[in-house]
Amino acid sequence: MHRTVALTLTLAVTACAGGVTDPAATWLARRARPAPPARLTDPTATFDQLQAISAVTNTPLFESFTVLAPSFAPAGAARAVVLTALSLELAARYSPWHPKVPPLRMAERGTGGEDPQGERIKGVRTAARGTTYVWDPATNAYVAASDSGAPANGARFMLYALSQRTGLPSVPLTSIGYVDLTDSSAGAVGVTLVGTPATGPPATYARYRVAAGAASVTWLVGFVTDGTTRLDLRVRTDSTAPGTLSVQTAIAVAGQGVQLSEAVTVSPAGGDSARMTTDLRVASGGETVRATGDVTVDTTTHLGSGQMAVSVNESAFATLTLGGPDLVAAAAPGVTLTTADETTLRALFSTSFELFGTVRLLFTPVPLSSHPSFRSRASVGAQHAAPLQFSLPSPKRARLSS
């Protein structure tokens, strides 16, 4: 009897102590297992989404806008295209799809390639209300014309097919569209990009509004499209410190359930270099791909160096290292990169720089009241018209990042 009781107590104590079959121990074991390595659910689908977004600004019309916008921008904005052009050049250099030629590179073809700071880009100093400006191949600049159609409260700049040899409008000139700049309200400027195909009716490919906010903040709200994919944009720029520019962009791809956001800070890095810190997020189908970069770019050599860390749903996925002409992808611990993964990673890197460059480009044609206002060849013949007086202040920016 006593032996039986003792045996029963021993078994009870053993059971209470737990063992390999104890549910609590099994739960703890499951909790201790490492998380599976990060992976792109469908790298091809992500790549296709990024390529469709890039295609919006890869049309002949938008490329003409890219090249010519610095020419009808105010004179004081010439320097603003330098970093914009370099960002687009880096995006094109590492893009998996066919590259576009950035504006400064193309403009340089017409000036002997000796325009590193944009000094020879001939901007329209004072645009006259109700005036249409056309390209003059003799001077490689816009001049006022007697053509009708310009908005009464703004100006119109014609866009042309580009020469593959010079990167400037081909001769004889072939008009493919125009840009209307309008004084939409106090402190705001409207920009409308219209294509005029030879075989169809005119179509609007971009419409946005740039307005001044508090202090040095400037807002841009509108859309850009290639007729297939539409990007709805909301952009905020600010000069948070002397010589520093921050740009926050949010993009929704209409009808595709894709959301992009990017925060970029540009600051001087000494000499002719600028430091760019970027934070790009692409969200679609419950998956968020994030690429955070820290890159220094040289406006003289047109090269950059730095790294970009990529994560998927907050788990480390890969690191991209930029050094001179090379872009190298390295997998995070436990991750195996496929060829499709590496191609998509290059697309992410390219998208980050292209997005920043494109957003800065959209600001380029907007006249700012702080720019010097004096007549040029473009205002000859329109001297009796009232000049455009836009009240949008120019944010304080560094020489390289402005």
Secondary structure, DSSP 8 states (H G I E B T S, - for coil): -HHHHHHHHHHHHHHHH--TT-HHHHHHHHHHS-------S-HHHHHHHHHHHHHTT-SHHHHHHHHHHHHHS-GGGGGGHHHHHHHHHHHHHH-SS-----HHHHHHHTTTT--TTSTT----SS-BTTEEEEEETTTTEEEEE--S---TTEEEEEEE-B-TTTSSB-SS--EEEEEEEEEEETTEEEEEEEE--TTS--EEEEEEEEEE-STT-EEEEEEEE-SS-EEEEEEEEEEEETTEEEEEEEEEETTTTEEEEEEEEEEE-STTEEEEEEEEEEEETTEEEEEEEEEEEETTTTEEEEEEEEEETTEEEEEEEEEETEEEEEE-TT----HHHHHHHHHHHHHHHHHHHHHHHHHTT---TTS-----GGGTT-TTS-B-----------TTT-
